[in-house]
Amino acid sequence: MPNVISYKGTDFPKNSRLKEAKEALADTSKFALEAVSNVGEAVGPYLPLITAVASLTQQIVKAYESAQYNKKSCAALIERICCYSERN
């Protein structure tokens, strides 16, 4: 047999590269989790403020939409009054 290399057990080169890749992935995952944890700790105290701002924003949007609806309703009523006034 020409140039055949026999590997037994975990001596196969792919296994060592796979092990290195797994270790690198574990290190990267650990770093990412620490970063997310740090961001969570930094943002945590501001969550009540963010929640309040989001709630107020929703209320403002609802009020604006109601005002726009009322504006259209009032315009329609004014138009009807003007048309009625012109007939009489």
Biopython code that builds the backbone (N, CA, C, O; Angstrom):
import numpy as np
from Bio.PDB.StructureBuilder import StructureBuilder

atoms = [
    (1, "MET", "N", (0.835, -1.182, 0.000)),
    (1, "MET", "CA", (0.000, 0.000, 0.000)),
    (1, "MET", "C", (0.875, 1.238, 0.000)),
    (1, "MET", "O", (1.784, 1.355, 0.822)),
    (2, "PRO", "N", (0.620, 2.135, -0.884)),
    (2, "PRO", "CA", (1.467, 3.320, -0.993)),
    (2, "PRO", "C", (1.051, 4.410, -0.015)),
    (2, "PRO", "O", (-0.108, 4.825, 0.009)),
    (3, "ASN", "N", (1.989, 4.863, 0.776)),
    (3, "ASN", "CA", (1.843, 6.018, 1.673)),
    (3, "ASN", "C", (0.520, 6.054, 2.441)),
    (3, "ASN", "O", (-0.153, 7.085, 2.444)),
    (4, "VAL", "N", (0.147, 4.993, 3.067)),
    (4, "VAL", "CA", (-1.067, 4.953, 3.868)),
    (4, "VAL", "C", (-0.681, 5.196, 5.313)),
    (4, "VAL", "O", (0.175, 4.505, 5.864)),
    (5, "ILE", "N", (-1.324, 6.192, 5.927)),
    (5, "ILE", "CA", (-1.051, 6.512, 7.324)),
    (5, "ILE", "C", (-2.235, 6.033, 8.132)),
    (5, "ILE", "O", (-3.384, 6.345, 7.820)),
    (6, "SER", "N", (-1.953, 5.291, 9.149)),
    (6, "SER", "CA", (-3.013, 4.755, 9.985)),
    (6, "SER", "C", (-3.064, 5.540, 11.289)),
    (6, "SER", "O", (-2.054, 5.696, 11.975)),
    (7, "TYR", "N", (-4.267, 6.037, 11.624)),
    (7, "TYR", "CA", (-4.474, 6.761, 12.874)),
    (7, "TYR", "C", (-5.408, 5.947, 13.746)),
    (7, "TYR", "O", (-6.403, 5.407, 13.263)),
    (8, "LYS", "N", (-5.098, 5.859, 15.010)),
    (8, "LYS", "CA", (-5.939, 5.117, 15.937)),
    (8, "LYS", "C", (-6.429, 6.053, 17.027)),
    (8, "LYS", "O", (-5.700, 6.929, 17.491)),
    (9, "GLY", "N", (-7.685, 5.851, 17.428)),
    (9, "GLY", "CA", (-8.226, 6.626, 18.546)),
    (9, "GLY", "C", (-8.392, 8.091, 18.216)),
    (9, "GLY", "O", (-8.922, 8.446, 17.163)),
    (10, "THR", "N", (-7.938, 8.937, 19.120)),
    (10, "THR", "CA", (-8.122, 10.387, 18.967)),
    (10, "THR", "C", (-6.920, 11.066, 18.342)),
    (10, "THR", "O", (-6.829, 12.293, 18.369)),
    (11, "ASP", "N", (-5.999, 10.305, 17.781)),
    (11, "ASP", "CA", (-4.818, 10.894, 17.165)),
    (11, "ASP", "C", (-5.104, 11.455, 15.778)),
    (11, "ASP", "O", (-4.231, 12.078, 15.175)),
    (12, "PHE", "N", (-6.280, 11.250, 15.277)),
    (12, "PHE", "CA", (-6.624, 11.699, 13.946)),
    (12, "PHE", "C", (-6.587, 13.229, 13.916)),
    (12, "PHE", "O", (-7.165, 13.861, 14.800)),
    (13, "PRO", "N", (-5.932, 13.842, 12.936)),
    (13, "PRO", "CA", (-5.784, 15.304, 12.921)),
    (13, "PRO", "C", (-7.109, 16.067, 12.958)),
    (13, "PRO", "O", (-7.181, 17.135, 13.567)),
    (14, "LYS", "N", (-8.149, 15.547, 12.326)),
    (14, "LYS", "CA", (-9.430, 16.252, 12.330)),
    (14, "LYS", "C", (-9.980, 16.368, 13.742)),
    (14, "LYS", "O", (-10.620, 17.366, 14.074)),
    (15, "ASN", "N", (-9.742, 15.365, 14.576)),
    (15, "ASN", "CA", (-10.236, 15.412, 15.951)),
    (15, "ASN", "C", (-9.591, 16.548, 16.726)),
    (15, "ASN", "O", (-10.260, 17.211, 17.520)),
    (16, "SER", "N", (-8.298, 16.785, 16.509)),
    (16, "SER", "CA", (-7.636, 17.869, 17.231)),
    (16, "SER", "C", (-8.157, 19.228, 16.753)),
    (16, "SER", "O", (-8.334, 20.145, 17.556)),
    (17, "ARG", "N", (-8.402, 19.355, 15.448)),
    (17, "ARG", "CA", (-8.958, 20.609, 14.933)),
    (17, "ARG", "C", (-10.387, 20.807, 15.430)),
    (17, "ARG", "O", (-10.803, 21.925, 15.735)),
    (18, "LEU", "N", (-11.125, 19.710, 15.503)),
    (18, "LEU", "CA", (-12.487, 19.789, 16.009)),
    (18, "LEU", "C", (-12.484, 20.205, 17.470)),
    (18, "LEU", "O", (-13.315, 21.005, 17.900)),
    (19, "LYS", "N", (-11.541, 19.653, 18.230)),
    (19, "LYS", "CA", (-11.430, 20.009, 19.644)),
    (19, "LYS", "C", (-11.082, 21.491, 19.793)),
    (19, "LYS", "O", (-11.645, 22.184, 20.641)),
    (20, "GLU", "N", (-10.155, 21.972, 18.967)),
    (20, "GLU", "CA", (-9.778, 23.387, 19.008)),
    (20, "GLU", "C", (-10.966, 24.281, 18.644)),
    (20, "GLU", "O", (-11.181, 25.327, 19.257)),
    (21, "ALA", "N", (-11.731, 23.856, 17.639)),
    (21, "ALA", "CA", (-12.896, 24.633, 17.227)),
    (21, "ALA", "C", (-13.939, 24.675, 18.340)),
    (21, "ALA", "O", (-14.544, 25.718, 18.588)),
    (22, "LYS", "N", (-14.149, 23.542, 19.010)),
    (22, "LYS", "CA", (-15.106, 23.497, 20.116)),
    (22, "LYS", "C", (-14.666, 24.413, 21.251)),
    (22, "LYS", "O", (-15.488, 25.118, 21.837)),
    (23, "GLU", "N", (-13.374, 24.405, 21.562)),
    (23, "GLU", "CA", (-12.852, 25.266, 22.624)),
    (23, "GLU", "C", (-13.012, 26.741, 22.250)),
    (23, "GLU", "O", (-13.388, 27.567, 23.082)),
    (24, "ALA", "N", (-12.720, 27.056, 20.987)),
    (24, "ALA", "CA", (-12.866, 28.440, 20.532)),
    (24, "ALA", "C", (-14.327, 28.875, 20.599)),
    (24, "ALA", "O", (-14.631, 30.000, 20.996)),
    (25, "LEU", "N", (-15.225, 27.977, 20.208)),
    (25, "LEU", "CA", (-16.649, 28.282, 20.263)),
    (25, "LEU", "C", (-17.107, 28.471, 21.701)),
    (25, "LEU", "O", (-17.907, 29.360, 21.989)),
    (26, "ALA", "N", (-16.605, 27.645, 22.596)),
    (26, "ALA", "CA", (-16.964, 27.771, 24.011)),
    (26, "ALA", "C", (-16.472, 29.104, 24.568)),
    (26, "ALA", "O", (-17.196, 29.775, 25.303)),
    (27, "ASP", "N", (-15.242, 29.490, 24.219)),
    (27, "ASP", "CA", (-14.706, 30.774, 24.677)),
    (27, "ASP", "C", (-15.527, 31.942, 24.126)),
    (27, "ASP", "O", (-15.839, 32.891, 24.846)),
    (28, "THR", "N", (-15.868, 31.857, 22.840)),
    (28, "THR", "CA", (-16.659, 32.910, 22.216)),
    (28, "THR", "C", (-18.039, 33.002, 22.852)),
    (28, "THR", "O", (-18.540, 34.096, 23.111)),
    (29, "SER", "N", (-18.647, 31.853, 23.102)),
    (29, "SER", "CA", (-19.972, 31.832, 23.734)),
    (29, "SER", "C", (-19.917, 32.434, 25.127)),
    (29, "SER", "O", (-20.804, 33.191, 25.520)),
    (30, "LYS", "N", (-18.873, 32.096, 25.871)),
    (30, "LYS", "CA", (-18.724, 32.635, 27.222)),
    (30, "LYS", "C", (-18.579, 34.156, 27.170)),
    (30, "LYS", "O", (-19.189, 34.874, 27.962)),
    (31, "PHE", "N", (-17.771, 34.632, 26.239)),
    (31, "PHE", "CA", (-17.576, 36.075, 26.080)),
    (31, "PHE", "C", (-18.890, 36.761, 25.716)),
    (31, "PHE", "O", (-19.211, 37.817, 26.260)),
    (32, "ALA", "N", (-19.656, 36.159, 24.791)),
    (32, "ALA", "CA", (-20.929, 36.748, 24.371)),
    (32, "ALA", "C", (-21.914, 36.796, 25.535)),
    (32, "ALA", "O", (-22.609, 37.797, 25.713)),
    (33, "LEU", "N", (-21.981, 35.737, 26.321)),
    (33, "LEU", "CA", (-22.887, 35.717, 27.468)),
    (33, "LEU", "C", (-22.497, 36.765, 28.506)),
    (33, "LEU", "O", (-23.364, 37.410, 29.095)),
    (34, "GLU", "N", (-21.205, 36.934, 28.728)),
    (34, "GLU", "CA", (-20.747, 37.962, 29.663)),
    (34, "GLU", "C", (-21.116, 39.356, 29.151)),
    (34, "GLU", "O", (-21.524, 40.223, 29.924)),
    (35, "ALA", "N", (-20.968, 39.560, 27.841)),
    (35, "ALA", "CA", (-21.306, 40.863, 27.259)),
    (35, "ALA", "C", (-22.794, 41.151, 27.413)),
    (35, "ALA", "O", (-23.182, 42.262, 27.776)),
    (36, "VAL", "N", (-23.629, 40.147, 27.136)),
    (36, "VAL", "CA", (-25.076, 40.325, 27.277)),
    (36, "VAL", "C", (-25.428, 40.595, 28.731)),
    (36, "VAL", "O", (-26.282, 41.432, 29.024)),
    (37, "SER", "N", (-24.772, 39.891, 29.635)),
    (37, "SER", "CA", (-25.017, 40.099, 31.060)),
    (37, "SER", "C", (-24.639, 41.520, 31.468)),
    (37, "SER", "O", (-25.367, 42.168, 32.220)),
    (38, "ASN", "N", (-23.513, 41.997, 30.976)),
    (38, "ASN", "CA", (-23.076, 43.358, 31.294)),
    (38, "ASN", "C", (-24.050, 44.397, 30.748)),
    (38, "ASN", "O", (-24.347, 45.388, 31.415)),
    (39, "VAL", "N", (-24.541, 44.168, 29.540)),
    (39, "VAL", "CA", (-25.515, 45.090, 28.957)),
    (39, "VAL", "C", (-26.789, 45.080, 29.792)),
    (39, "VAL", "O", (-27.378, 46.129, 30.054)),
    (40, "GLY", "N", (-27.210, 43.884, 30.209)),
    (40, "GLY", "CA", (-28.404, 43.774, 31.048)),
    (40, "GLY", "C", (-28.251, 44.519, 32.355)),
    (40, "GLY", "O", (-29.184, 45.178, 32.813)),
    (41, "GLU", "N", (-27.078, 44.417, 32.960)),
    (41, "GLU", "CA", (-26.823, 45.128, 34.215)),
    (41, "GLU", "C", (-26.823, 46.641, 34.001)),
    (41, "GLU", "O", (-27.297, 47.395, 34.851)),
    (42, "ALA", "N", (-26.291, 47.076, 32.865)),
    (42, "ALA", "CA", (-26.217, 48.513, 32.597)),
    (42, "ALA", "C", (-27.594, 49.100, 32.284)),
    (42, "ALA", "O", (-27.890, 50.230, 32.673)),
    (43, "VAL", "N", (-28.424, 48.346, 31.593)),
    (43, "VAL", "CA", (-29.731, 48.839, 31.171)),
    (43, "VAL", "C", (-30.781, 48.639, 32.256)),
    (43, "VAL", "O", (-31.772, 49.369, 32.297)),
    (44, "GLY", "N", (-30.582, 47.676, 33.122)),
    (44, "GLY", "CA", (-31.557, 47.315, 34.152)),
    (44, "GLY", "C", (-32.163, 48.477, 34.922)),
    (44, "GLY", "O", (-33.386, 48.545, 35.042)),
    (45, "PRO", "N", (-31.360, 49.394, 35.448)),
    (45, "PRO", "CA", (-31.936, 50.506, 36.213)),
    (45, "PRO", "C", (-32.834, 51.431, 35.383)),
    (45, "PRO", "O", (-33.679, 52.133, 35.938)),
    (46, "TYR", "N", (-32.657, 51.433, 34.079)),
    (46, "TYR", "CA", (-33.430, 52.325, 33.223)),
    (46, "TYR", "C", (-34.712, 51.687, 32.691)),
    (46, "TYR", "O", (-35.505, 52.367, 32.040)),
    (47, "LEU", "N", (-34.935, 50.399, 32.953)),
    (47, "LEU", "CA", (-36.123, 49.726, 32.432)),
    (47, "LEU", "C", (-37.434, 50.374, 32.877)),
    (47, "LEU", "O", (-38.337, 50.511, 32.052)),
    (48, "PRO", "N", (-37.584, 50.779, 34.137)),
    (48, "PRO", "CA", (-38.836, 51.457, 34.503)),
    (48, "PRO", "C", (-39.059, 52.750, 33.707)),
    (48, "PRO", "O", (-40.184, 53.053, 33.308)),
    (49, "LEU", "N", (-38.001, 53.492, 33.485)),
    (49, "LEU", "CA", (-38.111, 54.722, 32.699)),
    (49, "LEU", "C", (-38.499, 54.407, 31.260)),
    (49, "LEU", "O", (-39.366, 55.067, 30.686)),
    (50, "ILE", "N", (-37.862, 53.406, 30.684)),
    (50, "ILE", "CA", (-38.164, 53.010, 29.306)),
    (50, "ILE", "C", (-39.612, 52.547, 29.199)),
    (50, "ILE", "O", (-40.301, 52.874, 28.233)),
    (51, "THR", "N", (-40.072, 51.788, 30.186)),
    (51, "THR", "CA", (-41.458, 51.316, 30.193)),
    (51, "THR", "C", (-42.428, 52.490, 30.283)),
    (51, "THR", "O", (-43.440, 52.515, 29.583)),
    (52, "ALA", "N", (-42.125, 53.454, 31.134)),
    (52, "ALA", "CA", (-42.989, 54.633, 31.278)),
    (52, "ALA", "C", (-43.040, 55.435, 29.980)),
    (52, "ALA", "O", (-44.108, 55.892, 29.574)),
    (53, "VAL", "N", (-41.900, 55.605, 29.335)),
    (53, "VAL", "CA", (-41.853, 56.351, 28.072)),
    (53, "VAL", "C", (-42.662, 55.623, 27.003)),
    (53, "VAL", "O", (-43.390, 56.255, 26.237)),
    (54, "ALA", "N", (-42.538, 54.307, 26.948)),
    (54, "ALA", "CA", (-43.299, 53.536, 25.959)),
    (54, "ALA", "C", (-44.797, 53.667, 26.202)),
    (54, "ALA", "O", (-45.573, 53.820, 25.259)),
    (55, "SER", "N", (-45.198, 53.607, 27.464)),
    (55, "SER", "CA", (-46.617, 53.743, 27.805)),
    (55, "SER", "C", (-47.140, 55.130, 27.436)),
    (55, "SER", "O", (-48.213, 55.254, 26.845)),
    (56, "LEU", "N", (-46.390, 56.159, 27.780)),
    (56, "LEU", "CA", (-46.801, 57.527, 27.441)),
    (56, "LEU", "C", (-46.877, 57.730, 25.931)),
    (56, "LEU", "O", (-47.775, 58.409, 25.433)),
    (57, "THR", "N", (-45.939, 57.144, 25.214)),
    (57, "THR", "CA", (-45.950, 57.256, 23.756)),
    (57, "THR", "C", (-47.213, 56.632, 23.180)),
    (57, "THR", "O", (-47.830, 57.198, 22.278)),
    (58, "GLN", "N", (-47.602, 55.463, 23.698)),
    (58, "GLN", "CA", (-48.836, 54.824, 23.235)),
    (58, "GLN", "C", (-50.048, 55.707, 23.519)),
    (58, "GLN", "O", (-50.930, 55.843, 22.672)),
    (59, "GLN", "N", (-50.092, 56.299, 24.693)),
    (59, "GLN", "CA", (-51.213, 57.170, 25.047)),
    (59, "GLN", "C", (-51.263, 58.404, 24.145)),
    (59, "GLN", "O", (-52.342, 58.838, 23.740)),
    (60, "ILE", "N", (-50.104, 58.961, 23.836)),
    (60, "ILE", "CA", (-50.045, 60.132, 22.956)),
    (60, "ILE", "C", (-50.536, 59.772, 21.560)),
    (60, "ILE", "O", (-51.277, 60.535, 20.941)),
    (61, "VAL", "N", (-50.124, 58.612, 21.068)),
    (61, "VAL", "CA", (-50.557, 58.177, 19.735)),
    (61, "VAL", "C", (-52.073, 57.983, 19.710)),
    (61, "VAL", "O", (-52.734, 58.398, 18.758)),
    (62, "LYS", "N", (-52.626, 57.356, 20.751)),
    (62, "LYS", "CA", (-54.085, 57.167, 20.817)),
    (62, "LYS", "C", (-54.808, 58.511, 20.853)),
    (62, "LYS", "O", (-55.818, 58.692, 20.174)),
    (63, "ALA", "N", (-54.293, 59.451, 21.643)),
    (63, "ALA", "CA", (-54.910, 60.779, 21.729)),
    (63, "ALA", "C", (-54.849, 61.488, 20.380)),
    (63, "ALA", "O", (-55.815, 62.136, 19.977)),
    (64, "TYR", "N", (-53.733, 61.372, 19.685)),
    (64, "TYR", "CA", (-53.580, 61.995, 18.369)),
    (64, "TYR", "C", (-54.575, 61.405, 17.375)),
    (64, "TYR", "O", (-55.223, 62.130, 16.620)),
    (65, "GLU", "N", (-54.685, 60.056, 17.388)),
    (65, "GLU", "CA", (-55.624, 59.407, 16.472)),
    (65, "GLU", "C", (-57.060, 59.831, 16.775)),
    (65, "GLU", "O", (-57.850, 60.057, 15.859)),
    (66, "SER", "N", (-57.395, 59.939, 18.054)),
    (66, "SER", "CA", (-58.737, 60.397, 18.441)),
    (66, "SER", "C", (-58.967, 61.830, 17.983)),
    (66, "SER", "O", (-60.047, 62.165, 17.495)),
    (67, "ALA", "N", (-57.963, 62.667, 18.138)),
    (67, "ALA", "CA", (-58.084, 64.065, 17.716)),
    (67, "ALA", "C", (-58.295, 64.154, 16.208)),
    (67, "ALA", "O", (-59.094, 64.966, 15.740)),
    (68, "GLN", "N", (-57.588, 63.331, 15.451)),
    (68, "GLN", "CA", (-57.759, 63.342, 13.998)),
    (68, "GLN", "C", (-59.167, 62.896, 13.617)),
    (68, "GLN", "O", (-59.785, 63.471, 12.721)),
    (69, "TYR", "N", (-59.672, 61.868, 14.303)),
    (69, "TYR", "CA", (-61.036, 61.398, 14.048)),
    (69, "TYR", "C", (-62.042, 62.495, 14.389)),
    (69, "TYR", "O", (-62.965, 62.763, 13.621)),
    (70, "ASN", "N", (-61.852, 63.129, 15.556)),
    (70, "ASN", "CA", (-62.755, 64.213, 15.975)),
    (70, "ASN", "C", (-62.699, 65.389, 15.003)),
    (70, "ASN", "O", (-63.715, 66.028, 14.734)),
    (71, "LYS", "N", (-61.521, 65.667, 14.485)),
    (71, "LYS", "CA", (-61.348, 66.758, 13.527)),
    (71, "LYS", "C", (-62.172, 66.480, 12.265)),
    (71, "LYS", "O", (-62.832, 67.377, 11.740)),
    (72, "LYS", "N", (-62.129, 65.239, 11.785)),
    (72, "LYS", "CA", (-62.901, 64.879, 10.590)),
    (72, "LYS", "C", (-64.398, 64.934, 10.878)),
    (72, "LYS", "O", (-65.183, 65.392, 10.048)),
    (73, "SER", "N", (-64.785, 64.465, 12.058)),
    (73, "SER", "CA", (-66.209, 64.490, 12.440)),
    (73, "SER", "C", (-66.714, 65.927, 12.522)),
    (73, "SER", "O", (-67.799, 66.237, 12.030)),
    (74, "CYS", "N", (-65.935, 66.792, 13.137)),
    (74, "CYS", "CA", (-66.322, 68.208, 13.261)),
    (74, "CYS", "C", (-66.408, 68.868, 11.887)),
    (74, "CYS", "O", (-67.316, 69.661, 11.635)),
    (75, "ALA", "N", (-65.478, 68.549, 11.011)),
    (75, "ALA", "CA", (-65.506, 69.118, 9.659)),
    (75, "ALA", "C", (-66.773, 68.686, 8.929)),
    (75, "ALA", "O", (-67.389, 69.485, 8.223)),
    (76, "ALA", "N", (-67.159, 67.431, 9.097)),
    (76, "ALA", "CA", (-68.388, 66.945, 8.457)),
    (76, "ALA", "C", (-69.609, 67.658, 9.029)),
    (76, "ALA", "O", (-70.513, 68.023, 8.278)),
    (77, "LEU", "N", (-69.653, 67.860, 10.340)),
    (77, "LEU", "CA", (-70.778, 68.566, 10.965)),
    (77, "LEU", "C", (-70.853, 70.015, 10.500)),
    (77, "LEU", "O", (-71.939, 70.522, 10.220)),
    (78, "ILE", "N", (-69.711, 70.679, 10.418)),
    (78, "ILE", "CA", (-69.675, 72.077, 9.958)),
    (78, "ILE", "C", (-70.175, 72.162, 8.519)),
    (78, "ILE", "O", (-70.912, 73.083, 8.166)),
    (79, "GLU", "N", (-69.775, 71.204, 7.696)),
    (79, "GLU", "CA", (-70.220, 71.197, 6.303)),
    (79, "GLU", "C", (-71.738, 71.021, 6.225)),
    (79, "GLU", "O", (-72.398, 71.682, 5.423)),
    (80, "ARG", "N", (-72.286, 70.145, 7.044)),
    (80, "ARG", "CA", (-73.737, 69.938, 7.058)),
    (80, "ARG", "C", (-74.470, 71.211, 7.508)),
    (80, "ARG", "O", (-75.501, 71.580, 6.946)),
    (81, "ILE", "N", (-73.918, 71.867, 8.530)),
    (81, "ILE", "CA", (-74.539, 73.102, 9.028)),
    (81, "ILE", "C", (-74.507, 74.177, 7.949)),
    (81, "ILE", "O", (-75.486, 74.897, 7.753)),
    (82, "CYS", "N", (-73.388, 74.284, 7.255)),
    (82, "CYS", "CA", (-73.273, 75.284, 6.189)),
    (82, "CYS", "C", (-74.264, 74.986, 5.068)),
    (82, "CYS", "O", (-74.908, 75.898, 4.548)),
    (83, "CYS", "N", (-74.387, 73.715, 4.697)),
    (83, "CYS", "CA", (-75.331, 73.339, 3.639)),
    (83, "CYS", "C", (-76.766, 73.625, 4.071)),
    (83, "CYS", "O", (-77.571, 74.097, 3.268)),
    (84, "TYR", "N", (-77.087, 73.347, 5.309)),
    (84, "TYR", "CA", (-78.434, 73.600, 5.832)),
    (84, "TYR", "C", (-78.717, 75.098, 5.870)),
    (84, "TYR", "O", (-79.819, 75.540, 5.546)),
    (85, "SER", "N", (-77.704, 75.878, 6.271)),
    (85, "SER", "CA", (-77.866, 77.334, 6.359)),
    (85, "SER", "C", (-78.094, 77.935, 4.983)),
    (85, "SER", "O", (-78.874, 78.878, 4.848)),
    (86, "GLU", "N", (-77.439, 77.416, 3.968)),
    (86, "GLU", "CA", (-77.570, 77.944, 2.612)),
    (86, "GLU", "C", (-78.955, 77.667, 2.043)),
    (86, "GLU", "O", (-79.453, 78.453, 1.237)),
    (87, "ARG", "N", (-79.586, 76.570, 2.442)),
    (87, "ARG", "CA", (-80.918, 76.228, 1.942)),
    (87, "ARG", "C", (-81.983, 77.138, 2.545)),
    (87, "ARG", "O", (-82.978, 77.444, 1.889)),
    (88, "ASN", "N", (-81.789, 77.562, 3.758)),
    (88, "ASN", "CA", (-82.814, 78.358, 4.452)),
    (88, "ASN", "C", (-82.549, 79.811, 4.370)),
    (88, "ASN", "O", (-83.320, 80.610, 4.903)),
]
sb = StructureBuilder()
sb.init_structure("model")
sb.init_model(0)
sb.init_chain("A")
sb.init_seg("    ")
for serial, (resi, resn, name, xyz) in enumerate(atoms, 1):
    if name == "N":
        sb.init_residue(resn, " ", resi, " ")
    sb.init_atom(name, np.array(xyz, "f"), 0.0, 1.0, " ", f" {name:<3s}", serial, name[0])
structure = sb.get_structure()
